[in-house]
């Protein structure tokens, strides 16, 4: 079952309301996305911790609906 980019963005923004989120469908198949997520919540956290926060926001979609999500995360400059 494929997932829409807007759904991914909504899940991330629900968990990180201050986040700037850009989601791109890499293959046009609804399974392969890249996302850039910028949030103050990431300040002082390692890249791994930042990614874990995003994966938690997706509420298990990585196991069921998404095949691949390339993440770029960071705190605002």
Secondary structure, DSSP 8 states (H G I E B T S, - for coil): ----HHHHHHHHHHH-TT-EEEEEESSSSSSEEEEEEE-GGGTT--HHHHHHHHHHHTTTHHHHT-SEEEEEEE---
